[in-house]
Amino acid sequence: GQDNGRPAIERTAAHSMKALVVKAICDGALGRLIPNTAANARTIDGAILIFWSQMHGLTLLLVDSLVGPSGKIEELSEGVLQGMLDGLANCIPEVPDGVWVGPPPAE
C-alpha cells in the first residue's frame, strides 16, 4: 500500500502527530480558531504540510550536522517554529483538492 511497508509503530506515531498538530491549529495556535470541519480541511492540511515539511527538513539538517552546534538546537528550533507560526498566521495555503497530508487514507 501507500505506507511503503512502514512498521505499525511509525504509522501510529504519524497519526498521533497529525492529530496533535490539527488540535493545535484548531485551538488557535495560528492566532485564530479554525474549526475542524470539512470546509476547513484543505486549509488545515495546508498548515500541517508547511509545519511538517519545515520541521522534517530542520530535523534532517540537524541529524546530518548541517546546522549546529548541538547546544543551540532547542533555541534554534524554537526560532524556526515561531517564524513558521508567524508566517502561517498571515497566510495558510490550501492544499489542492484531492491531496492528502499525513498517513495515507485507508483504501
N, C-alpha and C positions, 0 to 999 in steps of 0.2 A: 504494500500500500504506500501511501504518500508519507508515512512516518519513517521511511528508509530503514526499517528494522530497528529503530531505536528501542532500547530497553524500556519496560513499563515505568521504571522509576524516573527516567528522563521525561517521558510523556506526561507523567503525573506532575512533575516539577514545572513543566511548561504550562500546563493547565492552571496550576496554583499561582504561578507568577502572573499569567494573564489576568486571572480573577482579581489578584491584588491590585494590579495597575488599573483595571476597569473601575474598581471600587474607589481608588484614589481620585481618578478623573471625575467620576460621577459625583463624588463628595466635595468637589471644589478645588482640587489641587492646582487647577489651571486658572484660578481666580473667579470661577463661577461654577454653579451647579450645572451638570449636564445629565439629565435623566437618562437612565439606562433603558432606552426604548428602541424599537425597530427603526424609528425615524432618525435616531441619532447613531445608529450602529456604524455607519461609514465614517462619521466624524470621530467616534471613539476609537475605531480601528486605525484611523489616520494618526491619532495621537499616540496610540500604542506602538505603531510602526516606527514613528520618529523616536520614541523613548527606547524601544528595544534595539533599534539599529545603532543609536548613539552609544548606549551602554555596552552593547556587544562589541562594537568597534573599540571602545576605550578598554574593555577587558582584554581584548586581543593585543592591543598596543602594550598594556601593562605586562601581560604574560610573556610577550616577545621582547621585553625590556627596551621598548622603543620610546617609552615615557618613564621618567624617573625623577628623583630617586625614590626608592620604595618607602622611605619615611614620610613622603609627601602624598602618598596615594589617597588617603582619606580627604585631605584638603583639596587635592586636585579633583577628585570625584565629586565632591560637594559643589565645587565651582562649575563643573561641566553640567551637573544635574540642574543647578539653579539657572544657568544660561539657557538650557533646553526648556525648562518650565517657563521662563520669561518669554521666550520665543513662542511657545505654544499658547501662552495666554493672549498673544496678539493675533495668531493665525493658526488654525488647525486644518491642515489639508485633508480632505476626504479621500479615502481610497476609491479607486474606480469600482463601479458596480460589478459584483461577482467575484471580487478579490477577497480572500480570507487572510486573516492575520493570526498567528499563533498556531497551535497544533491543528493539523488538518481536520476538517469536519468529518464525522463518520460517513462512510459511503453507504 
